[in-house]
Amino acid sequence: MFCAGSGFAETAEPEEIMTTLREYHTAVGAIIHKFEGTIERFAGDGLMAMLNDPVPCDDPCGKAVRMATEMRAAVADLSAKWRKHGFELGFGVGIAHGYATLGRIGFEGRFDYAAIGSVTNLAARLCSEAKDGQILIDGKVGVAVERIAELEPLEALTLKGFHRPIRASNVRAITAGLAPS
C-alpha cells in the first residue's frame, strides 16, 4: 500500500486548492499509471494507491519505491512553481507491504474499490510520520528494496493503532533499476 500527501489544503483558498490539486493529481496520477498502480482514493491533497492488485506485477515493493521517488521529484518541480505563488507544499510518502482484503465497499448507488487491513493503516501512519521529501517504508519493503535503494534506517516508530514499535527506513535515493519493471 502506498500513501502520499502534502499538507497543503489547510493553507490556501478553495479555488487555489482546486487548481493546485488538479496539477498535483495530474502529475502523480500519470506516474502511478506508468507503474501500473491503482488509485484507491483521493483525500484532498493525499491519496492511497496500491500495486499488484487488480493488475498483478513482479516486484511490487521495488515498483512502489521507484514510483515514490519519481513522484517526489515531480512534486519538487511543481513546488518550485507553487512557491512563486506563496504556496508551501510538503510531500511525504508511506509504503507498507502485506495482505489486504480488496473489493467493493459502499452502498447501492455509491461503491468504491477499497483495500481494508492493517497494511493500509500502516501505510497511512507512515505517511503521517513522513516529513517533507521523505519516503518512509516498513521493514518488509526495506528488505525487498535494499539492493536498489539507499536507505536511512530510523528509530523504531510508535504508531497509533500498532502495539509494537514499527521498524522503518527513509528512502534517500534509488541506486539501481530506475525504469519500471
N, CA and C of each residue as an Amber inpcrd file, in Angstrom:
protein
   543
   0.8480000  -1.1770000   0.0000000   0.0000000   0.0000000   0.0000000
   0.8880000   1.2320000   0.0000000   0.3640000   2.2640000  -0.5770000
   1.1140000   3.4770000  -0.8250000   0.2500000   4.6550000  -0.4270000
   0.7560000   5.5350000   0.3900000   0.0160000   6.7190000   0.8100000
   0.9060000   7.9290000   0.6030000   0.3670000   8.9930000   0.0140000
   1.1320000  10.2150000  -0.2040000   0.2730000  11.4130000   0.1390000
   0.9080000  12.4650000   0.6160000   0.1850000  13.6840000   0.9300000
   1.1210000  14.8570000   1.0700000   0.5310000  16.0710000   1.0370000
   1.3710000  17.2610000   1.0610000   1.0940000  18.2080000   2.2150000
  -0.0710000  18.1660000   2.8440000  -0.3720000  19.0950000   3.9270000
  -0.7150000  20.4910000   3.4410000  -1.0390000  20.6730000   2.1870000
  -1.2730000  21.9790000   1.5770000  -2.6760000  22.5170000   1.8160000
  -3.6780000  21.6600000   1.8150000  -5.0740000  22.0880000   1.7650000
  -5.4880000  22.9970000   2.9270000  -4.7310000  22.9920000   4.0090000
  -5.1260000  23.8270000   5.1380000  -4.6300000  25.2680000   5.0230000
  -3.8710000  25.6120000   3.9610000  -3.2260000  26.9250000   3.9030000
  -3.6390000  27.8070000   2.7420000  -4.5650000  27.3940000   1.8870000
  -4.8840000  28.1770000   0.6930000  -6.4040000  28.3250000   0.5440000
  -6.7960000  29.2080000  -0.3630000  -8.2100000  29.4180000  -0.6770000
  -8.7410000  28.2550000  -1.5140000 -10.0540000  27.9650000  -1.4390000
 -10.6130000  26.8120000  -2.1530000 -10.3150000  26.7840000  -3.6550000
 -10.4100000  27.9230000  -4.3460000 -10.1450000  27.9380000  -5.7910000
  -8.6880000  27.6100000  -6.0810000  -7.7990000  28.1390000  -5.2520000
  -6.3670000  27.8550000  -5.4100000  -6.0770000  26.3840000  -5.1410000
  -6.7640000  25.8550000  -4.1520000  -6.5880000  24.4400000  -3.8110000
  -7.0040000  23.5630000  -4.9880000  -8.1560000  23.8450000  -5.5840000
  -8.6410000  23.0300000  -6.7050000  -7.6710000  23.0700000  -7.8850000
  -7.1750000  24.2380000  -8.2350000  -6.2380000  24.3620000  -9.3520000
  -4.9420000  23.6090000  -9.0540000  -4.4320000  23.8010000  -7.8530000
  -3.1750000  23.1560000  -7.4680000  -3.3470000  21.6430000  -7.3650000
  -4.4670000  21.1970000  -6.7980000  -4.7150000  19.7540000  -6.7020000
  -4.8280000  19.1210000  -8.0810000  -5.4280000  19.8370000  -9.0280000
  -5.5420000  19.3130000 -10.3900000  -4.1390000  19.0820000 -10.9780000
  -3.2360000  20.0360000 -10.7850000  -1.8540000  19.8800000 -11.2640000
  -1.1540000  18.7240000 -10.5480000  -1.3300000  18.6870000  -9.2410000
  -0.7090000  17.6410000  -8.4170000  -1.2160000  16.2560000  -8.8110000
  -2.5460000  16.0940000  -8.8830000  -3.1210000  14.7920000  -9.2340000
  -2.7600000  14.3770000 -10.6550000  -2.6860000  15.3290000 -11.5720000
  -2.2850000  15.0180000 -12.9440000  -0.8530000  14.4730000 -12.9630000
   0.0390000  15.1190000 -12.2330000   1.4410000  14.6870000 -12.2110000
   1.6140000  13.3310000 -11.5380000   1.0790000  13.1820000 -10.3330000
   1.2900000  11.9160000  -9.6240000   0.4420000  10.7950000 -10.2180000
  -0.7370000  11.1250000 -10.7360000  -1.5810000  10.1130000 -11.3750000
  -0.9020000   9.4820000 -12.5770000  -0.2360000  10.3090000 -13.3800000
   0.4840000   9.7810000 -14.5460000   1.5970000   8.8240000 -14.1140000
   2.2610000   9.1420000 -13.0260000   3.3370000   8.2670000 -12.5340000
   2.7530000   6.9680000 -11.9790000   1.6570000   7.0560000 -11.2680000
   1.0060000   5.8480000 -10.7440000   0.5990000   4.9380000 -11.8930000
   0.0260000   5.5110000 -12.9330000  -0.3530000   4.7020000 -14.1030000
   0.8590000   4.1180000 -14.8030000   1.9320000   4.8720000 -14.8910000
   3.1750000   4.3720000 -15.5010000   3.6420000   3.0980000 -14.8140000
   3.5060000   3.0540000 -13.5020000   3.9500000   1.8970000 -12.7280000
   2.8330000   0.8760000 -12.5030000   1.7270000   1.0320000 -13.2170000
   0.5830000   0.1160000 -13.1670000  -0.0390000   0.0170000 -11.7800000
  -0.0480000   1.1410000 -11.0870000  -0.6850000   1.1950000  -9.7850000
  -2.1650000   1.4820000  -9.9240000  -2.8880000   1.2750000  -8.8390000
  -4.3190000   1.5520000  -8.7790000  -4.5480000   2.5900000  -7.6910000
  -5.1690000   3.7010000  -8.0480000  -5.5060000   4.7110000  -7.0510000
  -6.7630000   4.2410000  -6.3360000  -6.6280000   4.0350000  -5.0430000
  -7.7670000   3.5700000  -4.2550000  -8.6580000   4.7440000  -3.8780000
  -8.0550000   5.8700000  -3.4980000  -8.8590000   7.0430000  -3.1610000
  -7.9930000   8.3060000  -3.1140000  -8.6710000   9.4140000  -3.3440000
  -8.0990000  10.7400000  -3.1260000  -8.7070000  11.2630000  -1.8360000
  -7.9120000  11.9360000  -1.0520000  -8.4030000  12.5830000   0.1660000
  -7.7520000  13.9600000   0.2280000  -8.3470000  14.9200000  -0.4740000
  -7.7450000  16.2520000  -0.5550000  -6.4130000  16.1680000  -1.2620000
  -5.3480000  16.5630000  -0.5680000  -4.0220000  16.5210000  -1.1750000
  -3.2860000  15.2170000  -0.8640000  -3.9950000  14.2450000  -0.3330000
  -3.4300000  12.9240000  -0.1060000  -4.0890000  11.9090000  -1.0200000
  -3.4470000  10.7690000  -1.1540000  -4.0420000   9.6900000  -1.9340000
  -3.5230000   8.3610000  -1.4250000  -4.3060000   7.3270000  -1.6890000
  -3.9140000   5.9560000  -1.3620000  -3.8970000   5.1950000  -2.6690000
  -2.8030000   4.5130000  -2.9190000  -2.6750000   3.7100000  -4.1340000
  -2.1390000   2.3390000  -3.7510000  -2.3100000   1.3810000  -4.6560000
  -1.7960000   0.0410000  -4.4090000  -1.1930000  -0.5100000  -5.6900000
  -0.2860000  -1.4180000  -5.4930000   0.3340000  -2.1370000  -6.6010000
   0.0590000  -3.6200000  -6.4050000   0.0280000  -4.3490000  -7.4980000
  -0.1320000  -5.8020000  -7.5020000  -1.5860000  -6.2370000  -7.3910000
  -2.5260000  -5.3080000  -7.4380000  -3.9380000  -5.6520000  -7.4960000
  -4.7080000  -4.4240000  -7.9510000  -5.5870000  -4.4960000  -8.8800000
  -6.0320000  -5.7040000  -9.5570000  -5.0920000  -6.1660000 -10.6690000
  -4.0800000  -5.3460000 -10.9970000  -3.1090000  -5.7280000 -12.0220000
  -1.8960000  -6.3470000 -11.3310000  -1.6760000  -7.6750000 -11.4700000
  -0.5140000  -8.3000000 -10.8380000   0.7860000  -7.7620000 -11.4330000
   1.8240000  -7.6870000 -10.6120000   3.1210000  -7.2250000 -11.1050000
   4.2400000  -7.9500000 -10.3740000   5.3710000  -8.0190000 -11.0410000
   6.5710000  -8.5200000 -10.4000000   7.1410000  -7.3940000  -9.5410000
   7.7280000  -7.7220000  -8.4310000   8.4370000  -6.7810000  -7.5760000
   7.6010000  -5.5590000  -7.1770000   6.4620000  -5.7670000  -6.5170000
   5.6390000  -4.6140000  -6.1400000   6.3490000  -3.6430000  -5.1990000
   7.2130000  -4.1270000  -4.3260000   7.9290000  -3.2230000  -3.4150000
   8.8980000  -2.3300000  -4.1860000   9.6550000  -2.9390000  -5.0980000
  10.5850000  -2.1580000  -5.9110000   9.8530000  -1.1380000  -6.7620000
   8.7440000  -1.5580000  -7.3600000   7.9510000  -0.6220000  -8.1730000
   7.4230000   0.5240000  -7.3220000   6.9260000   0.2180000  -6.1310000
   6.3690000   1.2600000  -5.2620000   7.4340000   2.2830000  -4.8830000
   8.6300000   1.8160000  -4.5680000   9.6980000   2.7320000  -4.1660000
  10.1740000   3.5590000  -5.3600000  10.3230000   2.9410000  -6.5230000
  10.7050000   3.7040000  -7.7180000   9.6180000   4.7250000  -8.0620000
   8.3650000   4.3010000  -7.9500000   7.2460000   5.2000000  -8.2110000
   7.2870000   6.3940000  -7.2460000   7.5090000   6.1350000  -5.9880000
   7.5450000   7.2050000  -4.9810000   8.6750000   8.1900000  -5.2400000
   9.8390000   7.6880000  -5.6520000  10.9500000   8.6120000  -5.9160000
  10.6610000   9.4780000  -7.1340000  10.0030000   8.9210000  -8.1440000
   9.6070000   9.7380000  -9.3080000   8.5640000  10.7720000  -8.9060000
   7.6410000  10.3720000  -8.0520000   6.6270000  11.3140000  -7.5820000
   7.2730000  12.4360000  -6.7710000   8.2210000  12.0920000  -5.9260000
   8.9080000  13.0990000  -5.1090000   9.5890000  14.1270000  -6.0060000
  10.2380000  13.6710000  -7.0720000  10.9030000  14.5910000  -7.9980000
   9.8920000  15.4610000  -8.7400000   8.7920000  14.8610000  -9.1830000
   7.7640000  15.6210000  -9.9040000   7.1360000  16.6840000  -9.0130000
   6.8420000  16.3230000  -7.7780000   6.2320000  17.2820000  -6.8570000
   7.2410000  18.3760000  -6.4830000   8.5150000  18.0400000  -6.3790000
   9.5350000  19.0590000  -6.1040000   9.5720000  20.0880000  -7.2330000
   9.4640000  19.6380000  -8.4780000   9.4250000  20.5610000  -9.6130000
   8.1920000  21.4600000  -9.5360000   7.0350000  20.8550000  -9.2480000
   5.8000000  21.6400000  -9.1230000   5.8800000  22.5990000  -7.9380000
   6.4890000  22.1680000  -6.8540000   6.5780000  23.0010000  -5.6520000
   7.3500000  24.2870000  -5.9030000   8.3620000  24.2170000  -6.7570000
   9.1160000  25.4290000  -7.0880000   8.1830000  26.4560000  -7.7320000
   7.3150000  26.0020000  -8.6090000   6.3240000  26.8820000  -9.2490000
   5.3300000  27.4000000  -8.2190000   4.8260000  26.5070000  -7.3680000
   3.8170000  26.8940000  -6.3880000   4.3620000  27.8870000  -5.3650000
   5.6440000  27.7500000  -5.0140000   6.2590000  28.6860000  -4.0600000
   6.2110000  30.1170000  -4.5850000   6.3070000  30.2770000  -5.9170000
   6.2310000  31.6180000  -6.5070000   4.8710000  32.2580000  -6.2370000
   3.8580000  31.4410000  -6.0040000   2.5130000  31.9250000  -5.6870000
   2.2670000  31.9730000  -4.1770000   3.2970000  31.7060000  -3.4040000
   3.1790000  31.7600000  -1.9540000   2.6860000  30.4880000  -1.3000000
   2.6460000  29.3800000  -2.0540000   2.1850000  28.1110000  -1.5030000
   3.3760000  27.2680000  -1.0990000   3.3950000  26.8540000   0.1300000
   4.4260000  25.9370000   0.6090000   3.8100000  24.5540000   0.7060000
   4.2500000  23.6650000  -0.1490000   3.7390000  22.3050000  -0.1290000
   4.8370000  21.3510000   0.2810000   4.5090000  20.4640000   1.1740000
   5.4030000  19.3780000   1.5250000   4.9030000  18.1160000   0.8460000
   5.7250000  17.0950000   0.8230000   5.3100000  15.8420000   0.2000000
   5.9720000  14.7000000   0.9370000   5.1590000  13.8820000   1.5950000
   5.6590000  12.7180000   2.3070000   4.9160000  11.4770000   1.8610000
   5.6070000  10.3380000   1.9100000   5.0560000   9.0710000   1.4350000
   5.2450000   8.0100000   2.5000000   4.2720000   7.1160000   2.6030000
   4.3850000   5.9240000   3.4350000   4.0970000   4.7010000   2.5880000
   4.9750000   3.7010000   2.6530000   4.7920000   2.4710000   1.8750000
   4.9020000   1.2800000   2.8160000   3.9040000   0.4040000   2.7390000
   3.9000000  -0.8250000   3.5300000   3.5410000  -1.9900000   2.6170000
   4.0520000  -3.1630000   2.9510000   3.7850000  -4.3580000   2.1510000
   3.0980000  -5.3940000   3.0190000   2.0270000  -5.9750000   2.4850000
   1.3180000  -7.0060000   3.2220000   0.0110000  -7.3410000   2.5500000
  -0.7930000  -8.1100000   3.2420000  -2.0650000  -8.5700000   2.7080000
  -3.1920000  -7.6420000   3.1310000  -4.1380000  -7.4720000   2.2250000
  -5.3420000  -6.6890000   2.4950000  -6.5130000  -7.3870000   1.8200000
  -7.6840000  -7.1070000   2.3010000  -8.8900000  -7.5540000   1.6260000
  -9.2860000  -6.4450000   0.6690000  -9.4720000  -6.8190000  -0.5890000
  -9.7720000  -5.8450000  -1.6290000 -11.1370000  -6.1320000  -2.2110000
 -11.8720000  -5.0840000  -2.4880000 -13.1700000  -5.2840000  -3.1100000
 -14.0460000  -4.0610000  -3.0290000 -15.2780000  -4.2820000  -3.3660000
 -16.2590000  -3.2170000  -3.4340000 -16.7770000  -2.9140000  -2.0360000
 -16.8160000  -1.6230000  -1.7100000 -17.3220000  -1.1900000  -0.4130000
 -18.2620000  -0.0060000  -0.6510000 -19.3040000   0.0760000   0.1260000
 -20.2430000   1.1840000  -0.0110000 -21.6700000   0.7220000   0.1120000
 -22.5450000   1.3420000  -0.6650000 -23.9630000   1.0190000  -0.6300000
 -24.5300000   1.2010000  -2.0320000 -25.7550000   0.7270000  -2.2410000
 -26.3900000   0.8080000  -3.5540000 -26.3710000   2.2510000  -4.0510000
 -25.8000000   2.4560000  -5.2080000 -25.6990000   3.7870000  -5.7930000
 -24.3610000   4.4600000  -5.5620000 -23.5300000   3.9360000  -4.6400000
 -22.2220000   4.5530000  -4.3880000 -21.2580000   3.5030000  -3.8620000
 -20.4630000   2.9570000  -4.7650000 -19.4730000   1.9510000  -4.4020000
 -18.0760000   2.4390000  -4.7680000 -17.1010000   2.0200000  -4.0090000
 -15.6940000   2.2530000  -4.3080000 -14.9670000   0.9200000  -4.2560000
 -13.8570000   0.8470000  -4.9530000 -12.9430000  -0.2890000  -4.8400000
 -12.0050000   0.0740000  -3.7080000 -11.9190000  -0.7640000  -2.6830000
 -11.1750000  -0.3980000  -1.4850000 -10.2840000  -1.5330000  -1.0080000
  -9.2650000  -1.1590000  -0.2700000  -8.3820000  -2.1030000   0.4130000
  -8.5900000  -1.9130000   1.9100000  -8.7700000  -3.0230000   2.6160000
  -9.0120000  -2.9930000   4.0520000  -7.9900000  -3.9130000   4.7210000
  -7.3760000  -3.4330000   5.7770000  -6.4480000  -4.2650000   6.5310000
  -5.3810000  -3.4300000   7.2210000  -4.6250000  -4.0840000   8.0640000
  -3.6100000  -3.3460000   8.8290000  -2.5340000  -2.7510000   7.9220000
  -2.2850000  -3.3480000   6.7620000  -1.2660000  -2.7990000   5.8610000
  -1.6740000  -1.4090000   5.3630000  -2.9720000  -1.1860000   5.1380000
  -3.4110000   0.1390000   4.7120000  -3.2360000   1.1460000   5.8430000
  -3.5290000   0.7180000   7.0620000  -3.3310000   1.5910000   8.2250000
  -1.8540000   1.9150000   8.4040000  -0.9890000   0.9130000   8.2220000
   0.4430000   1.1420000   8.3820000   0.9540000   2.1360000   7.3360000
   0.5490000   1.9800000   6.0820000   0.9730000   2.9310000   5.0430000
   0.5150000   4.3450000   5.3950000  -0.7310000   4.4770000   5.8520000
  -1.2540000   5.7960000   6.2130000  -0.5030000   6.3870000   7.4070000
  -0.1830000   5.5710000   8.3950000   0.5450000   6.0670000   9.5750000
   1.9780000   6.4760000   9.1970000   2.6240000   5.6910000   8.3330000
   3.9690000   6.0640000   7.8660000   3.9060000   7.3730000   7.0940000
   2.8800000   7.5340000   6.2880000   2.6970000   8.7740000   5.5330000
   2.5510000   9.9580000   6.4930000   1.7780000   9.7750000   7.5340000
   1.5840000  10.8500000   8.5120000   2.8800000  11.2210000   9.2200000
   3.7600000  10.2450000   9.4170000   5.0470000  10.4830000  10.0710000
   6.0730000  11.1220000   9.1410000   5.8920000  10.9320000   7.8350000
   6.8870000  11.3960000   6.8600000   6.9620000  12.9180000   6.8400000
   8.1880000  13.4030000   6.8910000   8.4340000  14.8340000   6.7340000
   8.5400000  15.1340000   5.2460000   8.5640000  16.3980000   4.9050000
   8.6660000  16.8050000   3.5100000   9.8480000  16.1140000   2.8310000
   9.5580000  15.4400000   1.7350000  10.5990000  14.7710000   0.9620000
  10.9160000  13.3600000   1.4130000  10.3480000  12.9190000   2.5200000
  10.6330000  11.5680000   2.9960000   9.7130000  10.5390000   2.3570000
  10.2930000   9.3710000   2.1170000   9.5540000   8.1900000   1.6840000
   9.8240000   7.1540000   2.7650000   8.8660000   6.9660000   3.6640000
   9.0400000   6.0330000   4.7640000   8.4860000   4.6710000   4.3690000
   9.2880000   3.6490000   4.5840000   8.9050000   2.2850000   4.2270000
   8.9950000   1.3930000   5.4540000   8.1440000   0.3690000   5.4850000
   8.2020000  -0.5780000   6.5930000   9.3560000  -1.5540000   6.3750000
   9.5920000  -2.4060000   7.3560000  10.7070000  -3.3510000   7.2970000
  10.6150000  -4.3350000   6.1490000   9.4070000  -4.8050000   5.8090000
   9.2480000  -5.7440000   4.6930000   9.6690000  -5.1040000   3.3800000
   9.2560000  -3.8730000   3.1690000   9.6490000  -3.1710000   1.9450000
  11.1570000  -2.9310000   1.9580000  11.6900000  -2.5730000   3.1100000
  13.1320000  -2.3300000   3.2240000  13.9550000  -3.5200000   2.7930000
  13.5880000  -4.7040000   3.2530000  14.3090000  -5.9260000   2.8590000
  14.2010000  -6.1480000   1.3520000  13.0190000  -5.8860000   0.7920000
  12.7930000  -6.1350000  -0.6310000  13.5500000  -5.1690000  -1.5390000
  13.8550000  -3.9540000  -1.0550000  14.4710000  -2.9500000  -1.9270000
  15.9020000  -2.5790000  -1.5520000  16.4860000  -3.2600000  -0.5830000
  17.8110000  -2.8490000  -0.1190000  18.8840000  -2.8960000  -1.2040000
  18.6770000  -3.6960000  -2.2570000  19.6710000  -3.7600000  -3.3380000
  19.4990000  -2.6460000  -4.3660000  18.3390000  -1.9930000  -4.3800000
  18.1090000  -0.9530000  -5.3910000  17.9950000   0.4470000  -4.8080000
  18.0050000   0.5600000  -3.4770000  17.7680000   1.8700000  -2.8690000
  18.7550000   2.1570000  -1.7510000  19.0740000   3.4300000  -1.6110000
  19.8630000   3.8940000  -0.4720000  18.8730000   4.1940000   0.6460000
  18.9740000   3.4410000   1.7410000  18.0240000   3.5550000   2.8410000
  18.6790000   4.1700000   4.0700000  17.9200000   4.9780000   4.7650000
  18.3380000   5.5630000   6.0330000  17.4790000   4.9350000   7.1290000
  18.0430000   3.9890000   7.8970000  17.2500000   3.3780000   8.9720000
  16.8430000   4.4300000  10.0080000  15.6330000   4.3000000  10.5110000
  15.1210000   5.2320000  11.5160000  14.9810000   4.5100000  12.8480000
  14.8650000   5.2910000  13.9010000  14.4980000   4.7060000  15.1890000
  13.1330000   4.0440000  15.0010000  12.8780000   2.9670000  15.7260000
  11.5670000   2.3180000  15.6310000  10.4770000   3.3370000  15.9450000
   9.4100000   3.3200000  15.1440000   8.3350000   4.2950000  15.2780000
   7.1860000   3.7270000  16.1100000   6.6740000   4.5300000  17.0120000
   5.4770000   4.1720000  17.7550000   4.3140000   4.8250000  17.0230000
   3.4760000   3.9940000  16.4060000   2.3970000   4.4970000  15.5680000
   1.0420000   4.1370000  16.1570000   0.1050000   5.0510000  16.0390000
  -1.2590000   4.8360000  16.5220000  -1.8350000   3.5750000  15.8810000
  -2.4390000   2.7250000  16.7250000  -3.0770000   1.5080000  16.2420000
  -2.1530000   0.3070000  16.1580000  -0.8680000   0.4840000  16.4930000
   0.0930000  -0.6180000  16.4560000   0.6940000  -0.7680000  17.8440000
   0.6210000  -1.9900000  18.3760000   1.0570000  -2.2290000  19.7500000
   2.5670000  -2.2570000  19.8910000   3.2390000  -2.6690000  18.8280000
   4.7040000  -2.7340000  18.8780000   5.3040000  -1.6360000  18.0110000
   6.4940000  -1.1730000  18.3700000   7.1730000  -0.1910000  17.5180000
   7.4160000  -0.7890000  16.1240000   7.3580000   0.0620000  15.1180000
   7.4990000  -0.3500000  13.7250000   8.8950000   0.0250000  13.2280000
   9.5740000  -0.9740000  12.6740000  10.8780000  -0.7390000  12.0600000
  10.6430000  -0.0810000  10.7090000  11.2900000   1.0480000  10.4810000
  11.0710000   1.7890000   9.2410000  12.3770000   2.4110000   8.7640000
  12.3890000   2.7580000   7.4770000  13.5250000   3.4430000   6.8610000
  13.0160000   4.5400000   5.9580000  13.8860000   5.5110000   5.7110000
  13.6220000   6.5730000   4.7480000  14.3950000   6.2360000   3.4790000
  13.7150000   6.3060000   2.3310000  14.3790000   6.0680000   1.0460000
  15.0340000   7.3720000   0.6230000  16.3490000   7.3610000   0.6020000
  17.0930000   8.5650000   0.2030000  17.2220000   8.6560000  -1.3160000
  17.4720000   7.5260000  -1.9610000  17.6580000   7.5360000  -3.4220000
  17.5270000   6.1360000  -3.9620000  17.2630000   6.0460000  -5.2540000
  17.3140000   4.7880000  -5.9880000  18.7370000   4.6520000  -6.5360000
  19.3110000   3.4930000  -6.3460000  20.6800000   3.2840000  -6.8140000
  20.7580000   2.3600000  -8.0160000  19.6730000   1.6300000  -8.3120000
  19.6420000   0.7000000  -9.4590000  18.2030000   0.4860000  -9.8790000
  18.0150000   0.0480000 -11.1220000  16.6750000  -0.3190000 -11.5890000
  15.7260000   0.8510000 -11.6970000  16.1380000   1.9250000 -12.4010000
  15.3290000   3.1330000 -12.4590000  14.0410000   3.0000000 -13.2590000
  13.9920000   2.1590000 -14.2430000  12.7880000   2.0280000 -15.0780000
  11.8080000   1.0700000 -14.4240000  10.4920000   1.2770000 -14.6630000
   9.5290000   0.3200000 -14.0960000   9.7290000  -1.0430000 -14.7250000
   9.5890000  -2.0990000 -13.8930000   9.7800000  -3.4500000 -14.4380000
   8.4840000  -4.0530000 -14.8720000
